[in-house]
Amino acid sequence: MKAVILCGGLGTRLAEETKIKPKPMVQIGNLPILIHIMKIYSKYGINDFVLALGYKKKYIEDYFKKKYKKKSNWNVTLIDTGVKTLTAKRLFKLKKILKNEKHFFLTYGDGLSNINIKKLLQFHKKHKKVATVTAVRPPARFGELSIKKELVKKFDEKNQINSGWINGGFFVFDNKIFNFIPSNNTMLERDTMTNLTKKKQLNAYKHNGFWQCMDSLRDKELLEKIWKSKKRFW
């Protein structure tokens, strides 16, 4: 089973780092956050990765070709999905490589969690929807999810109300997801999630444990502090 990681964004809110490298290559401790994310999946036996590249793609390509050889059991496929491509279109460009996958994982290249990947997949298969999003409860600056039981009733990206669950990434998709992606250059978090919600095909896996994205320098410093304290949650 494959895990797709979106690695192509500009990461403008972390410009202190992303002027010279893509956001997934910003280091937490002695490793890029991308490697930390891949290790989360690998812990549960998911070792087949598809990295959707874009901005400063060569930085990631060089890393895997020349530097990172320790995880010989990882199969890493690097796909250039374009610099200006939005998240839904990035996924759509991977359709061919995912054509034989009944289910696959997808997450962003900037979020860490102690999520149980095995339980997430079990939840997805049990509820038999096209998509499952991991719902978490962090700060108010993220998109809010309205959930009734497990079914997502509303997907409100970047709402400033801190009253409930938000999109924490760590998705599981059936191959039917491609039927919900518009043909133009759109965001996964808007058109695709809205389409899934309207068709009652988006469920939420509620994760009450640790989750933290690296959206800013402040977030990076927080993750660094956690890593150095050795109280590692991921």
Secondary structure, DSSP 4 states (H G I P E B T S, - for coil): -EEEEEE----GGGHHHHTTS-GGGSEETTEEHHHHHHHHHHTTT--EEEEEE-TTHHHHHHIIIII--S-TT-EEEEEE--SS--HHHHHHTTTTTTTT-SEEEEEETTEEE---HHHHHHHHHHHT-SEEEEEE---TTS-EEEEETTEEEEEETT----SSEEE---EEEEGGGGGGS-SSS--IIIIIHHHHHHTT-EEEEE--S-EEE--SHHHHHHHHHHHHHT----
